[in-house]
């Protein structure tokens, strides 16, 4: 078993907070955490999702994604993990 978290000295590449930009659906995302948090608000609040995508870091993205000032997509609990990963 590999134990890690965002502050570990090893295996940080497995953390959602690992800074490794990637492109998905024509957008570049700084971390998986940015994408995961923003996806909660797509497609109904793209402006807020963009704010999350442009957050200064993954901790800020997580904080913005947990905001109760914006309505999360109603089907979030029904969106399978693979859909969250592919944007579908």
Secondary structure by P-SEA (a helix, b strand, c coil): cccccccccccccccccccbbbbccccccccaaaaaaaaacccccaaaaaaaaacccaaaaaaaaaccccccccccccccaaaaaacc
